[in-house]
């Protein structure tokens, strides 16, 4: 059985920041692939359509999906289109499925909206489609409050948070296992314990095997 893990980056990113995590997951025995999309120029729904075409061309029997931040919202759009996904687990890292207070603060002012581009079209403001239940969906959230979001949202960003996304913003009824780690929104991508948690989840469907 050919088993692949597709990585989906977040807003403003290119996927290069996922390289350390991708390499550590590859060391666990998986074939890893990076999906790149224009997070500001296209809406999450449009990027989900591009992701569907990308997955269709992938030569694998089992396809796991690992998404950071906005990438998780792109996945919710993918599933909302009833995409006929192959078997595989879904894992998100710091994805604000309930909307982002930081994004709402930025979007409130016309002069700063360009920072988010089209990522707020049924995306970061909280109006994205809900991820449907019925498949294994894990979430890793950080609680080390260091990041630009703390400067933009101040006390309005609920605690605990990872400096950009609040832990409460990552919660959703569709999630089958939720893990909180002592890292910020971006440092979690470089942390070995997080990579090990990703490998454990992909192999077992749980962060703590038991």
C-alpha positions, 0 to 999 in steps of 0.5 A: 500500500502506497501511503503519502502525507500531504502538507498544506501551509497557512496564510502568508506562507509557502510551505518552506516553513514546514520543511523540518516537520515534513522531514521528521514525518518522512523519517517515520516512514511516510512519503511526504508531499507539499501542496502550495497555494496562493493564500492571499490571491485566491479564496479558501474555496478556490484553493480547496478546488486546486487541492482536489486536483492536486490530490487526484494526481497523487499516486498513493493508496492512502493519503493523510492530510496535515494542515497548518493554520489557514490550511485547515480551513482549506481542508474544511472547504475540500470536505464541504465539496464532498470530495471523494477522498481516499483513506487517510487521517486528517491533522491540523495545527493551530487552525482557527476553525471557529474564526480568528480574533486576530483576523477580525481585528485586522479586517476591521480596518480598511487600511490593513485588510490587504494583509489578509487578501482573500483568505477571509472569504468564508475563511478566517472570519469564522464563516467557513464551512464546518468540517463534517464529522465521520472521519478521524480529525486531530488538532494540535494547538499551542499555548505559548502566547508569543506572536504577532497576534498578541500585538494585533489583538491584545487582550481580546485574544482569548487565553490560552493562545499560541500568540496568533490563534486561541486554543478555543478557536481550534476546538470543533465537534468534528475533532476526534482528538485534541492536543495542546502543546507548549509552543507558539503558532510557528515554533510548533512547526520546528519542535521535535515533540510535535513531529513525534505527535504527528507521527503517532497520530498518523499511525494510530489516530490518537496522540497517546496510543492506548 
